[in-house]
């Protein structure tokens, strides 16, 4: 019998079935209308940086699950990972073979930094979590790595660029782990392989309850918007650069103009 979660998820507005991921919740906390767009199936275009990051994550997972990849085998490993699930993204980017070579070299540089990461207590890579805490609502996420230590379970999210502000995402992972596994993780961490930055936090029962309240609020707000057909509040920031709503968003265009300068 699965363990019971250590807190009760709040009630949400009834409505159509909805899947809330960590990335959509992060988007909602930054710009509500961007998150609503994601729920309506409007996604930003693939970027070279996101492709590099996705491929690097697959190489990191392979390292953790199967052991170090020799330098002579890295190109083959990258091409295999691309062929097994990343070809559609490669096609949307329109990368030429010469450009793909540069992408693999960049992934290799990131992997060289990753190789020094300790694997003590490693339990799993790209671990899926899922919970259905309310009628028609599914919460879903994948944590890059899970480690077990004397203090309990540690959840780690790898970053390939700057670490940014990862606490919203880490909070969602901690809440979802508790709902799915019935225990509060001892620690959540964001680690940038690219810059060496690290941020960690020790989730408390209060933190999980607070995050659950914000997630429930996001679900209810978006369901209300679905019923009325209205948009939601827009807030500009660095996340506007790849937003699919950018062409019709004055705030977003102004922000990207400033960032471009």
ChimeraX attribute file (.defattr): number of C-alpha atoms within 10 A of each C-alpha:
attribute: neighborCount
match mode: 1-to-1
recipient: residues
	/A:1	3
	/A:2	7
	/A:3	11
	/A:4	13
	/A:5	18
	/A:6	16
	/A:7	17
	/A:8	12
	/A:9	19
	/A:10	14
	/A:11	13
	/A:12	20
	/A:13	16
	/A:14	14
	/A:15	16
	/A:16	11
	/A:17	10
	/A:18	15
	/A:19	15
	/A:20	19
	/A:21	19
	/A:22	21
	/A:23	15
	/A:24	20
	/A:25	21
	/A:26	19
	/A:27	20
	/A:28	26
	/A:29	16
	/A:30	20
	/A:31	19
	/A:32	21
	/A:33	20
	/A:34	28
	/A:35	26
	/A:36	25
	/A:37	21
	/A:38	17
	/A:39	17
	/A:40	10
	/A:41	9
	/A:42	14
	/A:43	15
	/A:44	16
	/A:45	13
	/A:46	14
	/A:47	14
	/A:48	15
	/A:49	11
	/A:50	14
	/A:51	18
	/A:52	18
	/A:53	20
	/A:54	19
	/A:55	20
	/A:56	27
	/A:57	22
	/A:58	18
	/A:59	23
	/A:60	24
	/A:61	17
	/A:62	16
	/A:63	17
	/A:64	20
	/A:65	14
	/A:66	8
	/A:67	12
	/A:68	14
	/A:69	17
	/A:70	9
	/A:71	10
	/A:72	8
	/A:73	9
	/A:74	18
	/A:75	17
	/A:76	11
	/A:77	17
	/A:78	19
	/A:79	15
	/A:80	12
	/A:81	18
	/A:82	18
	/A:83	12
	/A:84	9
	/A:85	11
	/A:86	15
	/A:87	13
	/A:88	11
	/A:89	18
	/A:90	18
	/A:91	11
	/A:92	11
	/A:93	14
	/A:94	12
	/A:95	14
	/A:96	10
	/A:97	9
	/A:98	8
	/A:99	11
	/A:100	15
	/A:101	13
	/A:102	11
	/A:103	21
	/A:104	20
	/A:105	15
	/A:106	14
	/A:107	24
	/A:108	18
	/A:109	14
	/A:110	23
	/A:111	23
	/A:112	12
	/A:113	14
	/A:114	20
	/A:115	16
	/A:116	8
	/A:117	10
	/A:118	9
	/A:119	14
	/A:120	9
	/A:121	13
	/A:122	16
	/A:123	16
	/A:124	17
	/A:125	21
	/A:126	17
	/A:127	13
	/A:128	13
	/A:129	17
	/A:130	18
	/A:131	17
	/A:132	14
	/A:133	18
	/A:134	15
	/A:135	14
	/A:136	13
	/A:137	19
	/A:138	15
	/A:139	22
	/A:140	20
	/A:141	20
	/A:142	17
	/A:143	20
	/A:144	20
	/A:145	21
	/A:146	19
	/A:147	17
	/A:148	16
	/A:149	12
	/A:150	7
	/A:151	9
	/A:152	12
	/A:153	20
	/A:154	22
	/A:155	23
	/A:156	22
	/A:157	20
	/A:158	21
	/A:159	23
	/A:160	22
	/A:161	17
	/A:162	14
	/A:163	18
	/A:164	11
	/A:165	10
	/A:166	16
	/A:167	16
	/A:168	16
	/A:169	22
	/A:170	25
	/A:171	21
	/A:172	25
	/A:173	26
	/A:174	27
	/A:175	30
	/A:176	27
	/A:177	25
	/A:178	22
	/A:179	26
	/A:180	21
	/A:181	17
	/A:182	16
	/A:183	19
	/A:184	23
	/A:185	22
	/A:186	18
	/A:187	19
	/A:188	22
	/A:189	19
	/A:190	23
	/A:191	20
	/A:192	21
	/A:193	23
	/A:194	17
	/A:195	14
	/A:196	14
	/A:197	14
	/A:198	14
	/A:199	16
	/A:200	16
	/A:201	14
	/A:202	14
	/A:203	17
	/A:204	15
	/A:205	12
	/A:206	10
	/A:207	15
	/A:208	24
	/A:209	17
	/A:210	14
	/A:211	19
	/A:212	21
	/A:213	16
	/A:214	17
	/A:215	24
	/A:216	20
	/A:217	16
	/A:218	22
	/A:219	23
	/A:220	17
	/A:221	17
	/A:222	25
	/A:223	21
	/A:224	15
	/A:225	15
	/A:226	16
	/A:227	10
	/A:228	9
	/A:229	10
	/A:230	11
	/A:231	14
	/A:232	17
	/A:233	11
	/A:234	17
	/A:235	18
	/A:236	18
	/A:237	17
	/A:238	13
	/A:239	15
	/A:240	23
	/A:241	17
	/A:242	15
	/A:243	19
	/A:244	16
	/A:245	17
	/A:246	18
	/A:247	9
	/A:248	9
	/A:249	15
	/A:250	12
	/A:251	14
	/A:252	23
	/A:253	18
	/A:254	15
	/A:255	17
	/A:256	18
	/A:257	10
	/A:258	11
	/A:259	12
	/A:260	8
	/A:261	5
